Amino acid sequence: QIRIAEGYKLSDPEIGIKSQKDIELRGYAIQSRITTEDPANSFAPDFGTIKAYRTAAGFGVRLDAAAGYAGAHITPHYDSLLVKISTWGLTFEDAARTMHRSLQEFRIRGVKTNIGFLEKVITHPVFLEGTCDTSFLDKHPEVFDLRIKKDRANKILNYIGHTTVNGYPGITPEKALKFSNLREPDLPEIPYGKQHPRGTRDILREKGPEGLAQWARQSKRLLITDTTMRDAHQSLVATGLRTFDLDRIAEATAYLGGGLFSLEMWGGATYDVSMRFLREDPWERLDRLRAKIPNILFQMLLRGSNAVGYTNYPDNVVQEFVAKAAESGIDVFRVFDSLNWTKGMQVAMEAVRKNNAICEAAICYTGDILDPKRDKYPLSYYVNMAKELEKMGAHILAIKDMAGLIKPFAAEKLVKALKNEIGLPIHLHTHDTSSNGGAMLLQATQAGCDIVDVALSSVSGLTAQPNMNALLSALEGTIWDPQLDMEGMQQLANYWETCRTYYAPFESELRSGTAQVYYHEIPGGQYSNYKPQVEGLGLGHRWEECKEMYRKVNDMFGDLVKVTPSSKIVGDMAMFMVQNNLEPEDVYSRGHELTFPQGVIDFFKGMIGQPHGGFPEELQKIILKGEKPLSHRPGELLEPADFVLKKDELEKKLGHKVSDRDVLSAVLYPGVYEEFDRFRQEYSDTSVLPTPVFFYGLDIGDEVTIDIEAGKTLIVKLNAIGRVREDGTRHIYFELNGEPRSTTVKDLSAETDEVSHIKADPENGHEIGAPMPGKIFKMMVNVGDEVAEGDVLLVTEAMKMETNVKAKRDGVVKQLVFGEGDQVEQGDLLIVLD
């Protein structure tokens, strides 16, 4: 064309085309036009700013670019064409394959494009046959069934930018750490292709649950359960360990820990915290760890009829949960009831046995069997309960000493009595809050205990389990020697020693063991969660009062067995009373005017079961305010969950397909699961982020490698943080795999809320105020709704403590001052009734 413009003829030597026969056909070419048009919306043009622009390249690929580049502003006033891509091949199929590969290589983010549609067309059999005509799109609507782009890189950059600018919820600026100051842990080297050692899961497959229990009872050596992957970190860092850190050490654990009885790695608070705080799917954690540790028994903590929640669920929910957990890889279910109410354990135990898993039924220990003054829970109480659990079908009996209250000589007395009365292996669980845990386990071992819970040394002691490495050394060469790989256990401990530094802001700050636990009786698994809850309510300076109040509430409630959820109820009531400057006598005298935490009301209603010795009758009447308590097991009265209906509702609400396990999560934690899903949609799966980046973001100049899936790696470097703009946002400038990429995040510190929250008049029955500081979790009414006295108007939530706010009188909703998700302070006006 240039030569002709210069005046040459086609036949001139400079061009060399003397006749038509001189033009040769070589292969085939295809051209596609990439535009900012949305195929899902009748090809309507889209506009905005291109955030990322990566093109294809290679032999046989030609690009004719228009306005396509990162940072380009696509307006509705110009041609939507970004680039024309032409591909060549010796055959038509070669040209089509090159085109498809090229389209897949494109990455255009920030505006919608027709790339997905072009991919569908270029791979369609009719197109490849060369038989397309103008009716092709009408006859083949399947080309519009487009795969939704995950856009993971941009979403992850958005999360890193948001965390870098605003921090992680619950980590104050003074506690935040720097990514560059945190070192990588040393991973033990495992020879490639080395066979997993034979483990207890292999024994379970060969012998079944009964056979494995018999094997455990006949074993001469003390069997060891490692709690590092669940209760140890629940007790030390508020259940903060992320799947990223667990996954990296999983394969080494399978080899070096092959002689362990089990890994306690799921259930308890991990299910809730994974979704609510870590923004992870607990089922995905189970899948990933099971794939890498096929040889060791996986153990979980199951709260009987409370499953992994804080309330009673319909029987079919518990049954379905156990079935799905067993199917996903859980072998040992430690089943307990937070009040030692065996009726509350029955459905769960039957479900475990039905799914051919190991049923480890637990008696929860409280009080002191050596103290004749604590006569509510004597030795005979525990022995009788153990006999009952054996009759109910337990394969193993667990002693769950959740607060570390069993003293060494009490352990000897209890274990001997149980060994004399039942024929089950005994599995002892404790916490080292008092620092007596190691001595206690030695006494229990000598008395005949078969299995004990301990944690790797770097995540042991204090409110966690006793030190595994120390126990192995103490028993080495004795008849009880666990015969584990002590050097291997030390390598695993070294890994966790480094990882633990990432979680420093979540530490309970308990510097040493304390015998005070024998007084306040706060469970080890609750201690590290209880303190952040106290601080979250602005009561950190009254921490000692909250511990003292915990004991007072326990006495007021009749000396309970305290383990989740009963321990949470005691803690919620203690925080409520400290927050409102109440003493036990005030509850009795002013109870009619107080709005108690919903968990406390449900407890006295009998929604989590019946405590040993019954409820304090006068207090029950005060808290229930006329409501009748239950006299039956709650699961018998609750309507079965309709999983099919729930799945349909969830998919309509979320706008995408969900799995059966997702449905279970939504049933167990309504609201929490939906919020987790919204996070995932906004930021994608952040469990792939290294823990320091997840919690602390990056500083300028920091670079991190992120494997978003096998074979897909992001290398991210933070280059700059822009100034705060008028709308309160900042531009964050990254380098992604060597190319510039930017995102925009809201700087929450730049926001100013000039509207002062109006306080409700406590004497005015038309005004409904917030009983506690927190977040509006769920609105139950709309403006214009008629309500009756006692109707629930909304639910507030603060640090997992939910409170139902009820109408003080009949009326019509005149005004809703706040909406779902808004933060409120104590006393804020929430609703006005007419």
C-alpha positions, 0 to 999 in steps of 0.5 A: 500500500505504501509503494502504491501511494508512492506511485509504483504499479503492482507489476513493478519490480519493487512490488512484484505482482505481475498478474493474478496467478502471482498471488499465492494462498498460504494457509488460513487467517482469522480476525476477531475484534475485541470490543468493550461490549457486553454479550450478556446485555445485547452487546451494549457498550460498557465504559469505565477505566481499564485497570489491567490490559494484557495482550496475546503474542507469538508466531501467527498473531497480529494485533491492530490496537486502538484505545487499549491500555491500562489506565485508558478511559473508555467513554460512551462517545467513541467506538468500542473497539479495543483491538483487532487480533488476526491469527494465521495457521497452515490449516483452518484448525491451526488458525482457530487454535491460535485464535483461541489461545490468544483470546485466553491470553488476554487480560482486560479488567475494569470494563466488560468485553466480548472475549468470552463470546469470541472464545465460544464462537471460535471453538464451536463445532459449527464454526470449525466446520465452516458451515456458519450462516447469518442464523448461527447465533439464533440457532446456537444460543449456547454461545451466550452461556459465558463463564464469569471471569473470576478476576482474582488478581484485581480482587486480591489487590483490592484486599491488599490495598484495603488492608494496607490503608485501613488495617485488619479489623481487631488489630489496632495500629500499635499492634500491627506488624510489618510484613518485611519484619516477619520471616518465613518459617523453615519447612522440614524437608521430605524426600520426594516420593517417600511413602507415608508411614502407616498410621491410625487411619490405616488401622481404622480402615482395617479394623473399623471403629470398634476394632480401633478402640480395642487396639487403643485400649490394649496398647502399652504405649501412651497414645498422643493426640496433637491439638496444634491445628485446633484447640491449641491455637483456639486457646492461645490466639483466639482460633486465629491460625489460617489455612495457609499456615496449616496447609504448608506444614500438612505434608510434613506432619503426615510423615513426621507425625505418622505415629500420632493417634490423631490430629485434632484439627476441626470443629469447636470455634474453628468453624465460626471463626473461619467464616466470621473473622478469617474469611475462609471456608472451613470445609475447604480447610478440611479438604486441603488438609485431608488430601495431604494427611491421608494416614492419621486420624482426623478428630473434631469437637462436636457440641452435641445438639449444638453441632458447631454453633451456640444454640440447639439445632433441629435433629436433621441439621446435626445428622446432616452435619455429621454425615457431611463431616464424615464424608469429608474426612473426619474420623473421630467425633468428640461429642459433648454437651455443654451441660453434661446433659446426655440427652443432648448428646444422643442424636449426635452420637447415633449419627456418628455411629451411623456414618461408621466413624469413631464416637468419642463421648465426653464427660466435661469436668468442673469443680474439684472431686478432692474438695468435699465442699464442692459436692455438686459434682463428686466422683460418683457423678462422673463415673455414673455419666461414663457408664451411661455414655458407654451404654449409649454406644461410645467407642472411646470415653473422653474426659474434657477438662476444658478449664484445666481444673483437674489437679494431678491427684484428682486425675489419678483418682478419676482415671482409676475409678473410670478404668475400674467401671467401664471397658472403654479406652480413656482419652484425657483432654486438659488445658495448662492454664495453672501450669499443673497440666504436665504433672497431671498427665503423668499422674493420669498416665500412671493410673492407666489413661490410654490417650492424652491431648498435648500440643507441640511445644511452641504452641503449648502451655498457658491456656493451651494444652501441655507441652508434647515435646516435654511429655515425650522426653519425660516418658522416653524409655518407660513402659508408656513411651509414645515412641514418636519421632522426637526430632520430627516433632521438634521440626514441626514445633520449630515451624510453628514457633515462627508462624506464631509470631504472625499472630502476636496481636491475638495473644491473650497476654497471659505471661505465665500459668496462673492458679487463679483459674481454679477460682474463675474457672474460665475455659482455656479455649475461651480465655483468649477469645474472652479478652478480645471480646471484653476489649471490643466492648470497650471494657479492656481496662476492666478486664480483672472485673470481668474475670471476677464477674465470670465467677459471680455469674457462674455462682448466680447461675447455679455452678454450671459445667462451663464449655461452649456454648454454656461458657459463652453464656456465662461470659456474655452475662458477665460482660453485660453486667460489667458494661451496665455496672450491675451486681448479682443483686441488681439483676434480682431487683432490676431484672424487669427493666433489663434487656438481657443478651439473647443467649442468656434468655435462650439458656434459661428457656432450656434451648441448649439443654438442662443443667445438672440440678436444674435452673435457679427458679427465681432467676429463671423467672426474672430473665424469661419475663413470663416466657415458659421454659422448655421441659423437653429436648429442644431438637424434638420441638424444632421444625426440621430444616428444609435443605432444598428450600434453603438452597433455593433461597440462598442461591436467589439471595446470593446470585450464584450456585451453592453446594450442600455444604454451603447450605449447612454453613448458612443453616448453622450460621445464618447471616455469618455465611452470607457475609462471608460469601459477600466478602468472597465475591468482593475479594475472592479467596484470600486464604491463598495470601501469606498470613503477614500480608492478610493481616498487615498488608504491604509497605511500599517496596514490599514484594510477595509471591501468591499462588492462587492455584496450582500453576498460577502465581502472582508476584505483587509489589507495592510501588506507591500509595496515592494521597487522599482524594476529595471522595475519601479514596486513595489510588494504590499502585502495584506491580503485578507480574512485572506490569503496572496495576492500580486499584482504588480503596476507601481510606476509612480514617479520612471519613468524618461522621458529623452526625451525632447519634441521638440517645433514646430516652429510657423513660419513653416507651416509644423510643427503643435504644441499643442495650449494648454497643455493636452492629445492627445484625438484622432488622426484623421490621419496616416502617409502618409495621404494627408490633406488639409488646415483646416483639423482636424489632432488630438484632444487634451483634457485638463480638459474637454476642447477639441481643434481641431488641424488643418493643416495650409496648404495642405500636406502629414503627414510625422511624428506623434510625439505623440500617443493617451493618451500622455501628451503634453505641450503647443507648443510641436511638434505634427505632421510634414507635407511634 
